[in-house]
């Protein structure tokens, strides 16, 4: 009987440690899943649900751009129009510098 009691007392810390380790791993995995779900929802909300700026345009090869894309000073950014008039609007801007595009005729 004394041998069984000694073995039980000796294994108790290891069993408790194993229990705490498994419990904390489960909690960590739950928190990780919650965090990744929240990040995915936030990314979706920022990309598709946020209100669009009426000056925002999608340009192939560049992405979202605000302001007049034909201006040489345009920052080609969804957050900033240009350095001289960052909040806009582009109409009546005294720094407007139009970019000339060549037409390609086939």
Residue pairs with C-beta under 8 A, 6 or more apart in sequence:
53 66
55 66
55 67
55 81
55 88
55 89
55 90
56 64
56 65
56 66
56 78
57 64
57 65
57 66
57 69
58 64
58 65
59 65
59 69
59 76
62 76
63 78
64 78
65 74
65 76
65 77
65 78
66 77
66 78
66 79
66 80
66 81
66 88
67 74
67 75
67 81
67 82
67 88
67 90
68 74
68 90
68 96
69 76
70 98
70 99
70 101
71 82
71 90
71 93
71 96
71 97
71 98
71 99
72 97
72 98
72 99
73 82
73 83
73 84
73 95
73 96
73 97
74 81
74 82
75 81
75 82
75 83
75 86
80 86
81 87
81 88
81 90
82 95
84 93
84 95
85 93
85 95
90 96
